[in-house]
Amino acid sequence: MSRPVVSIIIPAFNAQEHITECIESVLVQSHPSFEIILVNDGSTDDTAQILNNFNQKHSRVRVFHQANSGVSQARNTGLNVLEVNSLLSSTPMIQYTQIT
């Protein structure tokens, strides 16, 4: 993959229930030049394996693992490996519910 125009950092801690949907929602975007930087923040569930699976299947995905240090440090880990000047950040734990 050539150098991406946009990097999207997704920190994850014990996010196995929502991380797949989060990553897939980014992968289907139509922008031609982006990468996803996934940072596993010491998860104790299956999050690490899910992230590794995406890394193996998609050239746009890079995965980094660290000891649990909190979401701010996980984002900083992602920022340290950026190869671009544009950034989007997402947290997979956010779930939207429509209230009627």
Secondary structure, DSSP 8 states (H G I E B T S, - for coil): ----SEEEEEEESS-TTTHHHHHHHHHT---SSEEEEEEEES-SSSHHHHHHHHHHH-TTEEEEEE-S--HHHHHHHHHHT--SSEEEE--TT-------
